[in-house]
Amino acid sequence: MILIADGGSTKTSWCQLADTGQRVYFNTEGYNPDFVDTATIVASLRKSLPDTLPRTEVREIYFYGAGVSSAAKAEVVAAAMREVFTGANKVEVTEDLLAAARALLGHSAGFAAILGTGTNSCIYDGEKITYNVDSLGYFLGDEGSGSFLGKRLLRDYMRNLLPDGLQEALREEYQLGHRNDIIDRLYNQPLPNRFLASFAKFAYDHNNVSYCRQIVVESFEAFFQNIVMHYPDYQKLSFNCIGSVAYNFRDALTQVANHHGMQVGKIIRSPIDDLVSFHEGER
């Protein structure tokens, strides 16, 4: 039995793949090693893994994760996997961007991106990532992501700039407190990127309001101007993207991509199905 996982900063999608080919899917929290340590991952897994999963029968684990940017970061996650799945003789932990490329493109070359809680993108040669424009994370960049969109919404809210009754709606829906409470949540509490990204749902739920449509388009425009347009010959490539933000706002994303001369290929919410098929083909 093998486990395949697509780990974002907010959620990890798993597939338990039996030797017979049977697939069982489940979800846990996201395990970004920029924000959590091995002990935290272990505790979360032991609490949230389904009781039906025979942990000692798992022989191989392929974990693709946000924040896995170095061997040291990969080891934070890998150590947790080895502690929880004691029978595993193979544990591979690599970046979520490779999962996106494999799910979107298989063994074909092209452009692949992630627009979820955070942002990432690459040129892929069919086997490995060959070029990457650094998204720089939610503090400095992550244009087009849920955290980027949420930051815009929250900033306008705190400056009392939201139009058309959105000010009150946002306050009530998210139970937002005093300014100092929000600042404390951002600067002193864990997982501020996940907190910011939670506001992207508000933009989706109020997509009939012109302000929300506008900030989504502006977010994707920033993604193209600051990241996509810095890839060599990007207009010769099709635009392929994974993630909840990409999928939920795919009409606006297609509009912006076409405006910048890129034809849209695949835009999907999650890579897990295509990723499992990729690994089945490798067996």
C-alpha atoms as an extended CHARMM CRD file, in Angstrom:
* protein
*
       283  EXT
         1         1  MET       CA              0.0000000000        0.0000000000        0.0000000000  PROA      1               0.0000000000
         2         2  ILE       CA              1.2120000000        3.4980000000       -0.7900000000  PROA      2               0.0000000000
         3         3  LEU       CA              0.1080000000        6.9490000000        0.3420000000  PROA      3               0.0000000000
         4         4  ILE       CA              0.1500000000        9.9700000000       -1.9270000000  PROA      4               0.0000000000
         5         5  ALA       CA             -0.3880000000       13.4080000000       -0.4220000000  PROA      5               0.0000000000
         6         6  ASP       CA             -0.8310000000       16.8910000000       -1.8370000000  PROA      6               0.0000000000
         7         7  GLY       CA             -0.1180000000       19.2500000000        1.0440000000  PROA      7               0.0000000000
         8         8  GLY       CA             -1.1010000000       22.8970000000        0.9120000000  PROA      8               0.0000000000
         9         9  SER       CA             -0.7220000000       25.3840000000        3.7210000000  PROA      9               0.0000000000
        10        10  THR       CA             -4.3640000000       24.9440000000        4.7370000000  PROA      10              0.0000000000
        11        11  LYS       CA             -5.3070000000       21.3860000000        3.7630000000  PROA      11              0.0000000000
        12        12  THR       CA             -3.5990000000       18.1320000000        2.7770000000  PROA      12              0.0000000000
        13        13  SER       CA             -5.4060000000       15.8220000000        0.3450000000  PROA      13              0.0000000000
        14        14  TRP       CA             -4.4350000000       12.1440000000        0.6730000000  PROA      14              0.0000000000
        15        15  CYS       CA             -5.0150000000        9.0050000000       -1.3440000000  PROA      15              0.0000000000
        16        16  GLN       CA             -4.4920000000        5.5240000000        0.0580000000  PROA      16              0.0000000000
        17        17  LEU       CA             -3.6390000000        3.3910000000       -2.9740000000  PROA      17              0.0000000000
        18        18  ALA       CA             -3.8770000000       -0.3620000000       -2.4780000000  PROA      18              0.0000000000
        19        19  ASP       CA             -1.9600000000       -2.9000000000       -4.5520000000  PROA      19              0.0000000000
        20        20  THR       CA             -5.3010000000       -3.8140000000       -6.1560000000  PROA      20              0.0000000000
        21        21  GLY       CA             -5.6570000000       -0.2370000000       -7.4190000000  PROA      21              0.0000000000
        22        22  GLN       CA             -8.4220000000        0.6780000000       -4.9730000000  PROA      22              0.0000000000
        23        23  ARG       CA             -8.3100000000        4.3440000000       -3.9490000000  PROA      23              0.0000000000
        24        24  VAL       CA             -9.4310000000        5.7680000000       -0.6040000000  PROA      24              0.0000000000
        25        25  TYR       CA             -9.3430000000        9.5520000000       -0.1970000000  PROA      25              0.0000000000
        26        26  PHE       CA             -9.2170000000       11.6280000000        2.9740000000  PROA      26              0.0000000000
        27        27  ASN       CA             -8.0700000000       15.0620000000        4.1670000000  PROA      27              0.0000000000
        28        28  THR       CA             -6.0280000000       16.4410000000        7.0430000000  PROA      28              0.0000000000
        29        29  GLU       CA             -4.6500000000       19.8380000000        7.9890000000  PROA      29              0.0000000000
        30        30  GLY       CA             -1.9600000000       21.4420000000        5.8660000000  PROA      30              0.0000000000
        31        31  TYR       CA              1.6460000000       20.8520000000        6.9770000000  PROA      31              0.0000000000
        32        32  ASN       CA              3.8100000000       23.6760000000        5.6770000000  PROA      32              0.0000000000
        33        33  PRO       CA              7.2430000000       23.3300000000        7.3650000000  PROA      33              0.0000000000
        34        34  ASP       CA              7.6430000000       27.1030000000        7.2640000000  PROA      34              0.0000000000
        35        35  PHE       CA              4.9800000000       27.2430000000        9.9830000000  PROA      35              0.0000000000
        36        36  VAL       CA              4.8540000000       23.8520000000       11.7570000000  PROA      36              0.0000000000
        37        37  ASP       CA              7.4740000000       21.4680000000       13.1850000000  PROA      37              0.0000000000
        38        38  THR       CA              7.7250000000       17.6750000000       13.1660000000  PROA      38              0.0000000000
        39        39  ALA       CA              6.0450000000       17.2360000000       16.5460000000  PROA      39              0.0000000000
        40        40  THR       CA              3.0550000000       19.3240000000       15.4650000000  PROA      40              0.0000000000
        41        41  ILE       CA              2.6310000000       17.2640000000       12.2870000000  PROA      41              0.0000000000
        42        42  VAL       CA              2.8500000000       14.0020000000       14.2180000000  PROA      42              0.0000000000
        43        43  ALA       CA              0.2290000000       15.1290000000       16.7410000000  PROA      43              0.0000000000
        44        44  SER       CA             -2.1150000000       16.2890000000       13.9820000000  PROA      44              0.0000000000
        45        45  LEU       CA             -1.7720000000       13.0800000000       11.9740000000  PROA      45              0.0000000000
        46        46  ARG       CA             -2.4150000000       10.8590000000       14.9700000000  PROA      46              0.0000000000
        47        47  LYS       CA             -5.5520000000       12.8420000000       15.6940000000  PROA      47              0.0000000000
        48        48  SER       CA             -6.9450000000       13.1630000000       12.1750000000  PROA      48              0.0000000000
        49        49  LEU       CA             -5.9600000000       10.0600000000       10.1920000000  PROA      49              0.0000000000
        50        50  PRO       CA             -8.9770000000        7.8140000000        9.5380000000  PROA      50              0.0000000000
        51        51  ASP       CA             -9.3110000000        4.7890000000       11.8150000000  PROA      51              0.0000000000
        52        52  THR       CA             -9.6960000000        2.5730000000        8.7450000000  PROA      52              0.0000000000
        53        53  LEU       CA             -6.1650000000        3.3720000000        7.5490000000  PROA      53              0.0000000000
        54        54  PRO       CA             -3.8130000000        0.4730000000        8.4670000000  PROA      54              0.0000000000
        55        55  ARG       CA             -0.7560000000        2.5620000000        9.2710000000  PROA      55              0.0000000000
        56        56  THR       CA              1.6520000000       -0.3460000000        9.6540000000  PROA      56              0.0000000000
        57        57  GLU       CA              0.7760000000       -1.6310000000        6.1580000000  PROA      57              0.0000000000
        58        58  VAL       CA              1.8630000000        1.5930000000        4.4160000000  PROA      58              0.0000000000
        59        59  ARG       CA              5.1160000000        0.7980000000        2.5900000000  PROA      59              0.0000000000
        60        60  GLU       CA              5.6570000000        3.9190000000        0.4560000000  PROA      60              0.0000000000
        61        61  ILE       CA              4.7630000000        7.5910000000        0.9910000000  PROA      61              0.0000000000
        62        62  TYR       CA              4.9640000000       10.3440000000       -1.6140000000  PROA      62              0.0000000000
        63        63  PHE       CA              4.3140000000       13.7030000000        0.0180000000  PROA      63              0.0000000000
        64        64  TYR       CA              4.2250000000       16.8860000000       -2.0460000000  PROA      64              0.0000000000
        65        65  GLY       CA              4.0370000000       19.9390000000        0.1640000000  PROA      65              0.0000000000
        66        66  ALA       CA              3.8940000000       23.7140000000        0.2990000000  PROA      66              0.0000000000
        67        67  GLY       CA              6.9890000000       25.1570000000        1.9540000000  PROA      67              0.0000000000
        68        68  VAL       CA              9.2030000000       22.1910000000        1.0590000000  PROA      68              0.0000000000
        69        69  SER       CA             11.9100000000       24.4370000000       -0.3330000000  PROA      69              0.0000000000
        70        70  SER       CA             15.0400000000       22.6400000000        0.8820000000  PROA      70              0.0000000000
        71        71  ALA       CA             16.2980000000       19.2990000000        2.1650000000  PROA      71              0.0000000000
        72        72  ALA       CA             16.0100000000       20.5760000000        5.7290000000  PROA      72              0.0000000000
        73        73  LYS       CA             12.3700000000       21.5920000000        5.2180000000  PROA      73              0.0000000000
        74        74  ALA       CA             11.6110000000       18.2400000000        3.5870000000  PROA      74              0.0000000000
        75        75  GLU       CA             13.0870000000       16.4230000000        6.5720000000  PROA      75              0.0000000000
        76        76  VAL       CA             10.6790000000       18.2140000000        8.9490000000  PROA      76              0.0000000000
        77        77  VAL       CA              7.8140000000       16.4570000000        7.1470000000  PROA      77              0.0000000000
        78        78  ALA       CA              9.6380000000       13.2060000000        6.3850000000  PROA      78              0.0000000000
        79        79  ALA       CA             10.5470000000       12.6880000000       10.0510000000  PROA      79              0.0000000000
        80        80  ALA       CA              6.8700000000       12.9640000000       10.9710000000  PROA      80              0.0000000000
        81        81  MET       CA              5.9050000000       10.4480000000        8.2860000000  PROA      81              0.0000000000
        82        82  ARG       CA              8.4580000000        7.9170000000        9.5320000000  PROA      82              0.0000000000
        83        83  GLU       CA              7.2790000000        8.3260000000       13.1210000000  PROA      83              0.0000000000
        84        84  VAL       CA              3.6110000000        7.7980000000       12.2700000000  PROA      84              0.0000000000
        85        85  PHE       CA              3.9880000000        5.1670000000        9.5300000000  PROA      85              0.0000000000
        86        86  THR       CA              6.5810000000        2.9070000000       11.1090000000  PROA      86              0.0000000000
        87        87  GLY       CA              6.3840000000        0.2580000000        8.3830000000  PROA      87              0.0000000000
        88        88  ALA       CA              7.2160000000        2.6130000000        5.5320000000  PROA      88              0.0000000000
        89        89  ASN       CA             10.4630000000        1.7400000000        3.7650000000  PROA      89              0.0000000000
        90        90  LYS       CA             10.2550000000        4.6460000000        1.3240000000  PROA      90              0.0000000000
        91        91  VAL       CA              9.3400000000        8.2370000000        2.2130000000  PROA      91              0.0000000000
        92        92  GLU       CA              9.7260000000       10.9160000000       -0.4580000000  PROA      92              0.0000000000
        93        93  VAL       CA              8.9360000000       14.5290000000        0.4150000000  PROA      93              0.0000000000
        94        94  THR       CA              9.1920000000       17.1690000000       -2.2800000000  PROA      94              0.0000000000
        95        95  GLU       CA              7.6540000000       20.4930000000       -3.2250000000  PROA      95              0.0000000000
        96        96  ASP       CA              3.9930000000       20.8800000000       -4.1240000000  PROA      96              0.0000000000
        97        97  LEU       CA              5.0090000000       22.5720000000       -7.3470000000  PROA      97              0.0000000000
        98        98  LEU       CA              6.2440000000       19.2560000000       -8.7420000000  PROA      98              0.0000000000
        99        99  ALA       CA              2.8540000000       17.7460000000       -7.8420000000  PROA      99              0.0000000000
       100       100  ALA       CA              1.1370000000       20.5070000000       -9.8020000000  PROA      100             0.0000000000
       101       101  ALA       CA              3.3970000000       19.9820000000      -12.8190000000  PROA      101             0.0000000000
       102       102  ARG       CA              2.9300000000       16.2060000000      -12.7970000000  PROA      102             0.0000000000
       103       103  ALA       CA             -0.8300000000       16.4750000000      -12.3420000000  PROA      103             0.0000000000
       104       104  LEU       CA             -1.3050000000       19.1590000000      -14.9850000000  PROA      104             0.0000000000
       105       105  LEU       CA              1.2530000000       18.0610000000      -17.5670000000  PROA      105             0.0000000000
       106       106  GLY       CA              2.1840000000       14.4260000000      -16.8550000000  PROA      106             0.0000000000
       107       107  HSD       CA              5.3880000000       13.8720000000      -18.8080000000  PROA      107             0.0000000000
       108       108  SER       CA              4.7930000000       16.7820000000      -21.2030000000  PROA      108             0.0000000000
       109       109  ALA       CA              6.7510000000       20.0260000000      -20.9760000000  PROA      109             0.0000000000
       110       110  GLY       CA              5.0200000000       23.3100000000      -20.1850000000  PROA      110             0.0000000000
       111       111  PHE       CA              3.9870000000       25.9320000000      -17.6550000000  PROA      111             0.0000000000
       112       112  ALA       CA              2.3110000000       25.0220000000      -14.3610000000  PROA      112             0.0000000000
       113       113  ALA       CA              1.1380000000       27.1750000000      -11.4690000000  PROA      113             0.0000000000
       114       114  ILE       CA             -0.5290000000       26.9910000000       -8.0610000000  PROA      114             0.0000000000
       115       115  LEU       CA             -2.9980000000       29.5870000000       -6.8340000000  PROA      115             0.0000000000
       116       116  GLY       CA             -4.2990000000       28.5100000000       -3.4380000000  PROA      116             0.0000000000
       117       117  THR       CA             -3.4170000000       29.8160000000        0.0040000000  PROA      117             0.0000000000
       118       118  GLY       CA             -0.1000000000       30.8120000000       -1.5910000000  PROA      118             0.0000000000
       119       119  THR       CA              1.3260000000       31.1190000000       -5.0980000000  PROA      119             0.0000000000
       120       120  ASN       CA              3.9230000000       29.1560000000       -7.0260000000  PROA      120             0.0000000000
       121       121  SER       CA              4.7470000000       28.5310000000      -10.6700000000  PROA      121             0.0000000000
       122       122  CYS       CA              7.3350000000       26.9310000000      -12.9260000000  PROA      122             0.0000000000
       123       123  ILE       CA              8.5270000000       25.7270000000      -16.2800000000  PROA      123             0.0000000000
       124       124  TYR       CA              8.5810000000       21.9080000000      -16.3680000000  PROA      124             0.0000000000
       125       125  ASP       CA             10.4390000000       19.7910000000      -18.9120000000  PROA      125             0.0000000000
       126       126  GLY       CA              8.3240000000       16.6600000000      -18.4620000000  PROA      126             0.0000000000
       127       127  GLU       CA             10.4970000000       15.2480000000      -15.6900000000  PROA      127             0.0000000000
       128       128  LYS       CA             11.7080000000       18.0930000000      -13.5050000000  PROA      128             0.0000000000
       129       129  ILE       CA             11.2410000000       21.7890000000      -12.8150000000  PROA      129             0.0000000000
       130       130  THR       CA             13.7150000000       23.8150000000      -14.8520000000  PROA      130             0.0000000000
       131       131  TYR       CA             12.7420000000       27.4290000000      -14.1030000000  PROA      131             0.0000000000
       132       132  ASN       CA             10.9750000000       29.1290000000      -11.2200000000  PROA      132             0.0000000000
       133       133  VAL       CA             10.1880000000       32.7590000000      -10.4710000000  PROA      133             0.0000000000
       134       134  ASP       CA             10.1400000000       32.9800000000       -6.6810000000  PROA      134             0.0000000000
       135       135  SER       CA              6.7260000000       33.9660000000       -5.3160000000  PROA      135             0.0000000000
       136       136  LEU       CA              8.4800000000       35.2510000000       -2.1290000000  PROA      136             0.0000000000
       137       137  GLY       CA              5.7170000000       34.1500000000        0.2660000000  PROA      137             0.0000000000
       138       138  TYR       CA              2.8020000000       36.0650000000        1.7200000000  PROA      138             0.0000000000
       139       139  PHE       CA              4.8690000000       38.8580000000        3.3020000000  PROA      139             0.0000000000
       140       140  LEU       CA              6.5710000000       39.9930000000        0.0970000000  PROA      140             0.0000000000
       141       141  GLY       CA              4.6300000000       38.4400000000       -2.7380000000  PROA      141             0.0000000000
       142       142  ASP       CA              2.2590000000       35.5030000000       -3.3820000000  PROA      142             0.0000000000
       143       143  GLU       CA              0.3790000000       37.6500000000       -5.8810000000  PROA      143             0.0000000000
       144       144  GLY       CA             -2.8570000000       36.0390000000       -7.0500000000  PROA      144             0.0000000000
       145       145  SER       CA             -3.1670000000       33.7990000000       -3.9990000000  PROA      145             0.0000000000
       146       146  GLY       CA             -5.8340000000       33.5380000000       -1.3380000000  PROA      146             0.0000000000
       147       147  SER       CA             -3.5830000000       35.2500000000        1.1780000000  PROA      147             0.0000000000
       148       148  PHE       CA             -2.8870000000       38.1020000000       -1.2740000000  PROA      148             0.0000000000
       149       149  LEU       CA             -6.5910000000       38.5610000000       -1.9580000000  PROA      149             0.0000000000
       150       150  GLY       CA             -7.4230000000       38.3080000000        1.7430000000  PROA      150             0.0000000000
       151       151  LYS       CA             -4.7840000000       40.8920000000        2.5960000000  PROA      151             0.0000000000
       152       152  ARG       CA             -6.4330000000       43.3560000000        0.2120000000  PROA      152             0.0000000000
       153       153  LEU       CA             -9.8800000000       42.7150000000        1.6810000000  PROA      153             0.0000000000
       154       154  LEU       CA             -8.7090000000       42.9800000000        5.2680000000  PROA      154             0.0000000000
       155       155  ARG       CA             -6.6940000000       46.1340000000        4.5910000000  PROA      155             0.0000000000
       156       156  ASP       CA             -9.6800000000       47.8560000000        3.0000000000  PROA      156             0.0000000000
       157       157  TYR       CA            -11.9020000000       46.6920000000        5.8540000000  PROA      157             0.0000000000
       158       158  MET       CA             -9.5590000000       48.1090000000        8.4950000000  PROA      158             0.0000000000
       159       159  ARG       CA             -9.4740000000       51.4240000000        6.6270000000  PROA      159             0.0000000000
       160       160  ASN       CA            -13.2680000000       51.4200000000        6.3540000000  PROA      160             0.0000000000
       161       161  LEU       CA            -13.1070000000       51.3880000000        2.5520000000  PROA      161             0.0000000000
       162       162  LEU       CA            -15.3760000000       48.4570000000        1.7060000000  PROA      162             0.0000000000
       163       163  PRO       CA            -18.4400000000       49.5270000000       -0.3300000000  PROA      163             0.0000000000
       164       164  ASP       CA            -22.0390000000       48.3380000000       -0.7300000000  PROA      164             0.0000000000
       165       165  GLY       CA            -22.5900000000       47.0030000000        2.7870000000  PROA      165             0.0000000000
       166       166  LEU       CA            -19.5220000000       44.7640000000        2.6280000000  PROA      166             0.0000000000
       167       167  GLN       CA            -18.0010000000       46.4050000000        5.7000000000  PROA      167             0.0000000000
       168       168  GLU       CA            -20.7500000000       45.1110000000        7.9770000000  PROA      168             0.0000000000
       169       169  ALA       CA            -21.0380000000       41.7950000000        6.1590000000  PROA      169             0.0000000000
       170       170  LEU       CA            -17.3320000000       41.0160000000        6.5760000000  PROA      170             0.0000000000
       171       171  ARG       CA            -17.3900000000       42.0110000000       10.2500000000  PROA      171             0.0000000000
       172       172  GLU       CA            -20.3630000000       39.7720000000       10.9910000000  PROA      172             0.0000000000
       173       173  GLU       CA            -19.2800000000       36.7810000000        8.9130000000  PROA      173             0.0000000000
       174       174  TYR       CA            -15.7740000000       36.6150000000       10.3860000000  PROA      174             0.0000000000
       175       175  GLN       CA            -16.6330000000       37.9650000000       13.8300000000  PROA      175             0.0000000000
       176       176  LEU       CA            -13.8660000000       40.5390000000       13.4870000000  PROA      176             0.0000000000
       177       177  GLY       CA            -12.9950000000       42.3520000000       16.6630000000  PROA      177             0.0000000000
       178       178  HSD       CA            -11.0310000000       45.4740000000       17.4820000000  PROA      178             0.0000000000
       179       179  ARG       CA             -8.1250000000       46.5820000000       15.3070000000  PROA      179             0.0000000000
       180       180  ASN       CA             -5.6380000000       45.4000000000       17.9390000000  PROA      180             0.0000000000
       181       181  ASP       CA             -7.2020000000       41.9220000000       17.9280000000  PROA      181             0.0000000000
       182       182  ILE       CA             -6.7010000000       41.6620000000       14.1660000000  PROA      182             0.0000000000
       183       183  ILE       CA             -3.1110000000       42.9000000000       14.3780000000  PROA      183             0.0000000000
       184       184  ASP       CA             -2.4110000000       40.3690000000       17.1340000000  PROA      184             0.0000000000
       185       185  ARG       CA             -3.8810000000       37.5920000000       14.9770000000  PROA      185             0.0000000000
       186       186  LEU       CA             -1.6080000000       38.5690000000       12.1110000000  PROA      186             0.0000000000
       187       187  TYR       CA              1.6470000000       39.2170000000       13.9600000000  PROA      187             0.0000000000
       188       188  ASN       CA              1.5450000000       37.0790000000       17.0940000000  PROA      188             0.0000000000
       189       189  GLN       CA             -0.6500000000       34.0510000000       16.3520000000  PROA      189             0.0000000000
       190       190  PRO       CA              0.2950000000       30.9840000000       14.2640000000  PROA      190             0.0000000000
       191       191  LEU       CA             -0.5320000000       30.5340000000       10.5740000000  PROA      191             0.0000000000
       192       192  PRO       CA             -1.2690000000       34.1450000000        9.5460000000  PROA      192             0.0000000000
       193       193  ASN       CA             -1.1760000000       33.1280000000        5.8790000000  PROA      193             0.0000000000
       194       194  ARG       CA             -4.0630000000       30.7310000000        6.4590000000  PROA      194             0.0000000000
       195       195  PHE       CA             -5.9700000000       33.4510000000        8.3370000000  PROA      195             0.0000000000
       196       196  LEU       CA             -5.5390000000       35.8820000000        5.4340000000  PROA      196             0.0000000000
       197       197  ALA       CA             -6.5060000000       33.2690000000        2.8400000000  PROA      197             0.0000000000
       198       198  SER       CA             -9.7600000000       32.5400000000        4.6780000000  PROA      198             0.0000000000
       199       199  PHE       CA            -11.0940000000       35.8810000000        3.4410000000  PROA      199             0.0000000000
       200       200  ALA       CA            -10.9080000000       34.7880000000       -0.2070000000  PROA      200             0.0000000000
       201       201  LYS       CA            -14.1680000000       32.8970000000        0.3130000000  PROA      201             0.0000000000
       202       202  PHE       CA            -15.8490000000       36.2120000000        1.0980000000  PROA      202             0.0000000000
       203       203  ALA       CA            -14.8360000000       37.5630000000       -2.3190000000  PROA      203             0.0000000000
       204       204  TYR       CA            -16.2450000000       34.4160000000       -3.9360000000  PROA      204             0.0000000000
       205       205  ASP       CA            -19.5190000000       34.5640000000       -1.9870000000  PROA      205             0.0000000000
       206       206  HSD       CA            -19.9650000000       38.2480000000       -2.9470000000  PROA      206             0.0000000000
       207       207  ASN       CA            -18.8200000000       37.9500000000       -6.5330000000  PROA      207             0.0000000000
       208       208  ASN       CA            -21.9750000000       39.7870000000       -7.6320000000  PROA      208             0.0000000000
       209       209  VAL       CA            -20.5160000000       42.9790000000       -6.1210000000  PROA      209             0.0000000000
       210       210  SER       CA            -18.2970000000       44.8990000000       -8.5480000000  PROA      210             0.0000000000
       211       211  TYR       CA            -15.7010000000       45.6290000000       -5.8480000000  PROA      211             0.0000000000
       212       212  CYS       CA            -15.1110000000       41.9000000000       -5.2800000000  PROA      212             0.0000000000
       213       213  ARG       CA            -14.8480000000       41.1770000000       -8.9960000000  PROA      213             0.0000000000
       214       214  GLN       CA            -12.4200000000       44.0570000000       -9.3800000000  PROA      214             0.0000000000
       215       215  ILE       CA            -10.0230000000       42.9980000000       -6.6090000000  PROA      215             0.0000000000
       216       216  VAL       CA             -9.9430000000       39.4320000000       -7.9650000000  PROA      216             0.0000000000
       217       217  VAL       CA             -8.9720000000       40.6780000000      -11.4310000000  PROA      217             0.0000000000
       218       218  GLU       CA             -6.3890000000       43.0530000000       -9.9150000000  PROA      218             0.0000000000
       219       219  SER       CA             -4.9400000000       40.1860000000       -7.8730000000  PROA      219             0.0000000000
       220       220  PHE       CA             -4.4910000000       38.0360000000      -10.9860000000  PROA      220             0.0000000000
       221       221  GLU       CA             -3.1250000000       41.0210000000      -12.8920000000  PROA      221             0.0000000000
       222       222  ALA       CA             -0.4670000000       41.4090000000      -10.1710000000  PROA      222             0.0000000000
       223       223  PHE       CA              0.3030000000       37.6930000000      -10.4850000000  PROA      223             0.0000000000
       224       224  PHE       CA              0.9560000000       38.0480000000      -14.2110000000  PROA      224             0.0000000000
       225       225  GLN       CA              2.8810000000       41.3090000000      -14.0410000000  PROA      225             0.0000000000
       226       226  ASN       CA              5.1340000000       40.2860000000      -11.1570000000  PROA      226             0.0000000000
       227       227  ILE       CA              5.5780000000       36.5750000000      -11.8520000000  PROA      227             0.0000000000
       228       228  VAL       CA              4.2320000000       35.0630000000      -15.0820000000  PROA      228             0.0000000000
       229       229  MET       CA              5.5580000000       37.7670000000      -17.4060000000  PROA      229             0.0000000000
       230       230  HSD       CA              9.0810000000       37.1470000000      -16.1020000000  PROA      230             0.0000000000
       231       231  TYR       CA              9.2200000000       33.6600000000      -17.6330000000  PROA      231             0.0000000000
       232       232  PRO       CA             11.0820000000       33.5550000000      -20.9590000000  PROA      232             0.0000000000
       233       233  ASP       CA              8.7100000000       33.2750000000      -23.9330000000  PROA      233             0.0000000000
       234       234  TYR       CA              5.7440000000       32.7770000000      -21.6100000000  PROA      234             0.0000000000
       235       235  GLN       CA              3.2510000000       33.6470000000      -24.3670000000  PROA      235             0.0000000000
       236       236  LYS       CA              4.3350000000       30.5630000000      -26.3040000000  PROA      236             0.0000000000
       237       237  LEU       CA              3.1230000000       28.3600000000      -23.4450000000  PROA      237             0.0000000000
       238       238  SER       CA             -0.3750000000       27.4120000000      -22.3590000000  PROA      238             0.0000000000
       239       239  PHE       CA             -1.4760000000       28.4720000000      -18.8920000000  PROA      239             0.0000000000
       240       240  ASN       CA             -2.1400000000       25.5180000000      -16.5660000000  PROA      240             0.0000000000
       241       241  CYS       CA             -3.0390000000       26.0110000000      -12.9270000000  PROA      241             0.0000000000
       242       242  ILE       CA             -4.1270000000       24.1830000000       -9.7870000000  PROA      242             0.0000000000
       243       243  GLY       CA             -5.7180000000       25.4750000000       -6.6010000000  PROA      243             0.0000000000
       244       244  SER       CA             -8.9690000000       26.5870000000       -5.0200000000  PROA      244             0.0000000000
       245       245  VAL       CA             -8.4540000000       30.2570000000       -5.8990000000  PROA      245             0.0000000000
       246       246  ALA       CA             -7.6140000000       29.4410000000       -9.5150000000  PROA      246             0.0000000000
       247       247  TYR       CA            -10.6240000000       27.1490000000       -9.8290000000  PROA      247             0.0000000000
       248       248  ASN       CA            -13.1890000000       29.3040000000       -8.0210000000  PROA      248             0.0000000000
       249       249  PHE       CA            -12.2220000000       32.4150000000      -10.0040000000  PROA      249             0.0000000000
       250       250  ARG       CA            -11.3240000000       30.6190000000      -13.2430000000  PROA      250             0.0000000000
       251       251  ASP       CA            -13.3980000000       32.9710000000      -15.4190000000  PROA      251             0.0000000000
       252       252  ALA       CA            -11.4590000000       36.0080000000      -14.1850000000  PROA      252             0.0000000000
       253       253  LEU       CA             -8.1730000000       34.0940000000      -14.3830000000  PROA      253             0.0000000000
       254       254  THR       CA             -8.8860000000       33.0730000000      -17.9820000000  PROA      254             0.0000000000
       255       255  GLN       CA             -9.7080000000       36.6970000000      -18.8260000000  PROA      255             0.0000000000
       256       256  VAL       CA             -6.3970000000       37.9480000000      -17.4300000000  PROA      256             0.0000000000
       257       257  ALA       CA             -4.3710000000       35.1280000000      -19.0090000000  PROA      257             0.0000000000
       258       258  ASN       CA             -5.8640000000       35.7940000000      -22.4300000000  PROA      258             0.0000000000
       259       259  HSD       CA             -5.2490000000       39.5280000000      -21.9970000000  PROA      259             0.0000000000
       260       260  HSD       CA             -1.5570000000       38.7030000000      -21.5710000000  PROA      260             0.0000000000
       261       261  GLY       CA             -1.4500000000       36.4650000000      -24.6190000000  PROA      261             0.0000000000
       262       262  MET       CA             -1.5940000000       33.0520000000      -22.9400000000  PROA      262             0.0000000000
       263       263  GLN       CA             -4.0650000000       30.3880000000      -23.9700000000  PROA      263             0.0000000000
       264       264  VAL       CA             -5.5430000000       28.5120000000      -21.0300000000  PROA      264             0.0000000000
       265       265  GLY       CA             -5.0470000000       24.7650000000      -20.7460000000  PROA      265             0.0000000000
       266       266  LYS       CA             -6.1500000000       23.0360000000      -17.5360000000  PROA      266             0.0000000000
       267       267  ILE       CA             -7.4510000000       24.7860000000      -14.4270000000  PROA      267             0.0000000000
       268       268  ILE       CA             -8.3390000000       22.2930000000      -11.6910000000  PROA      268             0.0000000000
       269       269  ARG       CA             -9.1070000000       22.5470000000       -7.9960000000  PROA      269             0.0000000000
       270       270  SER       CA             -6.8820000000       19.7310000000       -6.7070000000  PROA      270             0.0000000000
       271       271  PRO       CA             -4.1130000000       17.6450000000       -8.2500000000  PROA      271             0.0000000000
       272       272  ILE       CA             -4.7110000000       14.5210000000       -6.1910000000  PROA      272             0.0000000000
       273       273  ASP       CA             -6.6220000000       12.4380000000       -8.7780000000  PROA      273             0.0000000000
       274       274  ASP       CA             -4.1810000000       13.1860000000      -11.5950000000  PROA      274             0.0000000000
       275       275  LEU       CA             -1.2400000000       12.7630000000       -9.2120000000  PROA      275             0.0000000000
       276       276  VAL       CA             -2.4060000000        9.2930000000       -8.1830000000  PROA      276             0.0000000000
       277       277  SER       CA             -2.7940000000        8.3540000000      -11.8600000000  PROA      277             0.0000000000
       278       278  PHE       CA              0.7480000000        9.5920000000      -12.4750000000  PROA      278             0.0000000000
       279       279  HSD       CA              2.1050000000        7.3000000000       -9.7500000000  PROA      279             0.0000000000
       280       280  GLU       CA              0.0300000000        4.3730000000      -10.9500000000  PROA      280             0.0000000000
       281       281  GLY       CA              1.6690000000        4.7910000000      -14.3350000000  PROA      281             0.0000000000
       282       282  GLU       CA              5.1030000000        4.7210000000      -12.6730000000  PROA      282             0.0000000000
       283       283  ARG       CA              4.5040000000        1.4050000000      -10.8680000000  PROA      283             0.0000000000
